[in-house]
Amino acid sequence: MKFRKKPVVIEAVQWIGSNPSEILEFCQGSASYDRNYSEMVIYTLEGKHIASMGDWIIRGVKGEHYPCKPDIFDATYDPA
């Protein structure tokens, strides 16, 4: 069987290294920033994930947050 992904509009912010406050506000408590290592930690439904610079932070359909690599993001999403 084949399946097509349902069209869903998501919200996302790209982690560029100089915008930790924007990411923290966007994630509403499901992220933290380690200034010593310049790491953005995203608390997902599966546990902690480190967002690398350039990664997109996505808000899912249930309000959850998770990082997405730029190449996967570009292949999956178009601007709405």
C-alpha positions in Angstrom: 0.0 0.0 0.0 1.0 3.6 -0.6 0.0 6.6 1.5 0.2 10.3 1.0 1.0 12.6 3.9 -1.9 14.8 4.8 -1.3 18.5 4.0 -0.7 20.3 7.3 0.4 23.8 7.9 3.1 24.0 10.6 4.9 26.8 12.4 8.7 26.7 12.5 11.7 28.9 13.4 15.3 28.3 12.2 18.0 28.1 14.9 20.8 30.3 13.6 22.8 30.6 16.8 22.0 34.3 17.5 18.3 33.8 18.3 18.1 31.7 21.4 15.4 34.0 23.0 13.2 33.6 19.8 13.5 29.8 20.0 12.8 29.7 23.8 9.7 31.9 23.3 8.5 29.8 20.3 8.9 26.5 22.3 7.1 27.8 25.3 9.1 25.8 27.9 10.0 22.8 25.8 13.5 24.1 25.1 16.6 25.2 26.9 19.8 27.0 25.9 23.3 26.1 27.1 25.4 29.2 26.7 28.6 27.3 27.5 28.2 25.0 24.5 25.9 27.2 22.4 23.5 24.3 22.2 19.7 24.5 21.9 18.1 21.5 23.6 14.6 20.7 22.4 12.4 18.5 24.7 10.4 16.3 22.3 7.8 13.6 22.9 10.7 11.1 22.5 13.1 12.9 24.9 15.9 15.6 24.6 17.3 16.4 21.2 20.1 18.8 20.4 19.3 21.3 17.6 22.3 22.1 15.5 22.7 25.6 14.0 20.7 25.7 10.8 18.1 23.2 12.1 14.4 24.2 12.0 12.4 23.9 15.2 8.9 22.8 14.3 5.7 23.0 16.3 3.7 19.9 15.5 0.0 19.4 15.1 -0.4 18.6 18.8 1.7 21.5 20.0 4.9 19.4 20.4 8.3 20.7 19.3 11.1 19.0 17.5 14.2 19.9 15.5 14.4 19.1 11.8 17.5 19.1 9.6 17.4 21.8 6.9 17.6 19.4 3.9 14.7 17.4 5.3 12.7 20.6 6.0 13.3 21.9 2.5 12.2 18.5 1.0 9.1 18.3 3.1 7.7 21.9 3.6 6.9 24.8 1.3 6.1 28.3 2.6 2.4 28.7 3.3 
